[in-house]
Amino acid sequence: MPEDLQHWQPAKTPDNRTIEGRYIRLEKLDPARHGDELWLAFQGPDSDPALWDYLPYGPFPVREAFDAWLQNNAASRDPHFYTVIDMKNGQAQGTISLMCIVPDHRRIEIGHVTFSAPMQRSPKSTEAVYLLAKEAFALGNRRLEWKCNNDNARSKRTAVRLGYTYEGVFRQHMVVKGKNRDTTWYSIISTEWPSIATGFEKWLALDNQPEIGQIKSLEECRAVTV
């Protein structure tokens, strides 16, 4: 059925609600509550040395600069930052945001994805994106974007795995940390989301995530829904 554009209403904007899943929950970023654990997760001895390579900020050699960065993020409405909390141990293990929020055109982006080493390549990281994508469409958006440095092979693989569609490259789009950035764009649109969401749910289900690891890949779970 064609989308009804004659009775157009803007999307809602993100609020400060906590969003809960099976493996993680998303809380509005609060430096007072989350700062110590995020500092350890992002800059501690077991942190990912490549974490900041393609982000426009970091690394932070001193805590003062890190705290200022967290405070700015917490005060921002766009991007709207969340802290990722591990449901098992209650630790803050990452941050993620909804950004480029354009309610009048009902589009939004998931970005500033900063996941610590314990989150990477785990159900926690996938669920964090799923929960935020679900929230984005529940707010009434019809387009969900993902963009990254064209040199960032890890982010590009992740976008495709998560079900985003490749749209192209903006050449000489930005200068970040004194270097040229060509930006690769991906999207999920509202008509695609129901089947993509079902794929996420099948992948995250307990019968697909026993203690030994996944049974079917996310791509396989998504393929049976289309």
Salt bridges, closest charged atoms under 4 A:
GLU3 OE2 - ARG106 NH2 3.71
GLU3 OE1 - ARG142 NH2 2.88
ASP4 OD2 - HIS7 ND1 2.89
ASP15 OD1 - ARG17 NE 3.20
GLU27 OE2 - ARG25 NE 2.70
GLU27 OE1 - ARG33 NH1 2.88
GLU27 OE1 - HIS34 NE2 2.82
ASP30 OD2 - ARG33 NE 3.12
ASP36 OD1 - ARG63 NH2 2.74
ASP48 OD2 - ARG154 NH2 3.36
ASP67 OD1 - ARG63 NE 2.75
ASP86 OD2 - LYS124 NZ 2.88
GLU109 OE1 - LYS147 NZ 2.44
GLU135 OE2 - ARG17 NH2 2.54
GLU145 OE2 - ARG143 NE 2.68
GLU167 OE1 - ARG143 NH2 2.76
